[in-house]
Amino acid sequence: MRLTVLGSCGTYVDAGRACSGYLLEAPEAGPRPARVWVDAGSGSLANLMRHAGLDTLDAIWLSHLHIDHCTDLPVAYFALRYGDVGRSRPLPVYGPPGWAEHMAAFLTSDTFNGPPSMADRFDLRELRDGQRVRVGALTLTAVATQHSVETYGVRASAGGVTIGYSADSGPCDALGRLAADADLFVCEAAWLERPQGAEPIHCSPAEAGTWASRAGARRLVLTHLRPGTDEAASLDRARAAFDRPVRVAREGDSYDLGSGT
């Protein structure tokens, strides 16, 4: 299984970078791998196109409806509606309840070809905690995390390999479910330290490391760092809690995971 980072900035973009987005791929018996675009933060679609076209995607996964995780979905809709993408059937999109109505509000001024509807180009599907989705060789499990809006991290498995992605979350048992014995745990670390009085809706690098260690993850990637965050300090704090490999996610990074790798 391969995970490619399409965007890793938290809350807003930095120069030449993108907000949350990832491409999951798993080998198939056919001519191409199963492909899922996980989160559609600003700028992630342009980076996705370096690796896979919308016509080769098997699904999209929206963890939640904050704009740094979903605003490229309407751009993908425009590409599917007006571009020469060549899909023969709607693209399945999984997201929290009500996601389609929420995202359709971005399209209300588009009346060129009649009133727009997400169902024109997307197969609308809603997530719930513990739900399992099969996408080709990939098995995706939704895990509700602790955030300010309904949010679903994803645990992806294929060929004996597991990747956990926290989406946005404060420290909670859901992180343990996502990271349990995972070959790779991609965990948000938006706050170097939690702001005084702030609700626990994001993790710090130390908390990401603690949960990765507690759950027995083999590798940790810190993501969703805000522009200007001290990456070296983030790594130091995560490594103090987790004694296995730790990196900070950057656009273009790919992690190929399989037997013996």
ChimeraX attribute file (.defattr): number of C-alpha atoms within 10 A of each C-alpha:
attribute: neighborCount
match mode: 1-to-1
recipient: residues
	/A:1	23
	/A:2	18
	/A:3	22
	/A:4	22
	/A:5	23
	/A:6	34
	/A:7	33
	/A:8	30
	/A:9	27
	/A:10	23
	/A:11	19
	/A:12	19
	/A:13	19
	/A:14	14
	/A:15	6
	/A:16	7
	/A:17	20
	/A:18	26
	/A:19	30
	/A:20	32
	/A:21	31
	/A:22	28
	/A:23	23
	/A:24	21
	/A:25	24
	/A:26	24
	/A:27	17
	/A:28	13
	/A:29	9
	/A:30	7
	/A:31	7
	/A:32	11
	/A:33	20
	/A:34	21
	/A:35	25
	/A:36	25
	/A:37	25
	/A:38	28
	/A:39	29
	/A:40	32
	/A:41	30
	/A:42	26
	/A:43	20
	/A:44	30
	/A:45	25
	/A:46	16
	/A:47	20
	/A:48	21
	/A:49	11
	/A:50	10
	/A:51	12
	/A:52	15
	/A:53	12
	/A:54	21
	/A:55	15
	/A:56	17
	/A:57	19
	/A:58	18
	/A:59	19
	/A:60	22
	/A:61	26
	/A:62	27
	/A:63	28
	/A:64	24
	/A:65	21
	/A:66	16
	/A:67	15
	/A:68	26
	/A:69	27
	/A:70	26
	/A:71	21
	/A:72	21
	/A:73	22
	/A:74	17
	/A:75	17
	/A:76	18
	/A:77	22
	/A:78	15
	/A:79	14
	/A:80	20
	/A:81	14
	/A:82	10
	/A:83	10
	/A:84	9
	/A:85	13
	/A:86	10
	/A:87	13
	/A:88	8
	/A:89	11
	/A:90	17
	/A:91	22
	/A:92	19
	/A:93	25
	/A:94	23
	/A:95	25
	/A:96	21
	/A:97	15
	/A:98	13
	/A:99	20
	/A:100	20
	/A:101	11
	/A:102	11
	/A:103	17
	/A:104	15
	/A:105	13
	/A:106	14
	/A:107	16
	/A:108	11
	/A:109	9
	/A:110	11
	/A:111	9
	/A:112	7
	/A:113	8
	/A:114	7
	/A:115	10
	/A:116	20
	/A:117	16
	/A:118	21
	/A:119	15
	/A:120	14
	/A:121	21
	/A:122	20
	/A:123	16
	/A:124	17
	/A:125	15
	/A:126	15
	/A:127	24
	/A:128	17
	/A:129	14
	/A:130	13
	/A:131	13
	/A:132	16
	/A:133	14
	/A:134	11
	/A:135	15
	/A:136	17
	/A:137	18
	/A:138	25
	/A:139	17
	/A:140	23
	/A:141	22
	/A:142	24
	/A:143	26
	/A:144	26
	/A:145	27
	/A:146	23
	/A:147	19
	/A:148	15
	/A:149	14
	/A:150	17
	/A:151	27
	/A:152	29
	/A:153	29
	/A:154	28
	/A:155	23
	/A:156	24
	/A:157	20
	/A:158	19
	/A:159	14
	/A:160	10
	/A:161	18
	/A:162	24
	/A:163	26
	/A:164	28
	/A:165	26
	/A:166	30
	/A:167	30
	/A:168	29
	/A:169	25
	/A:170	25
	/A:171	19
	/A:172	16
	/A:173	13
	/A:174	19
	/A:175	27
	/A:176	21
	/A:177	20
	/A:178	30
	/A:179	30
	/A:180	23
	/A:181	21
	/A:182	25
	/A:183	20
	/A:184	24
	/A:185	30
	/A:186	26
	/A:187	32
	/A:188	29
	/A:189	29
	/A:190	26
	/A:191	20
	/A:192	19
	/A:193	14
	/A:194	15
	/A:195	9
	/A:196	6
	/A:197	6
	/A:198	8
	/A:199	11
	/A:200	16
	/A:201	18
	/A:202	24
	/A:203	25
	/A:204	24
	/A:205	28
	/A:206	22
	/A:207	24
	/A:208	30
	/A:209	30
	/A:210	19
	/A:211	26
	/A:212	31
	/A:213	23
	/A:214	16
	/A:215	19
	/A:216	17
	/A:217	25
	/A:218	19
	/A:219	22
	/A:220	29
	/A:221	23
	/A:222	26
	/A:223	27
	/A:224	28
	/A:225	26
	/A:226	20
	/A:227	17
	/A:228	7
	/A:229	12
	/A:230	11
	/A:231	17
	/A:232	11
	/A:233	12
	/A:234	23
	/A:235	18
	/A:236	14
	/A:237	19
	/A:238	28
	/A:239	21
	/A:240	12
	/A:241	18
	/A:242	24
	/A:243	14
	/A:244	15
	/A:245	13
	/A:246	21
	/A:247	17
	/A:248	20
	/A:249	23
	/A:250	19
	/A:251	20
	/A:252	17
	/A:253	13
	/A:254	16
	/A:255	14
	/A:256	11
	/A:257	19
	/A:258	14
	/A:259	8
	/A:260	4
	/A:261	7
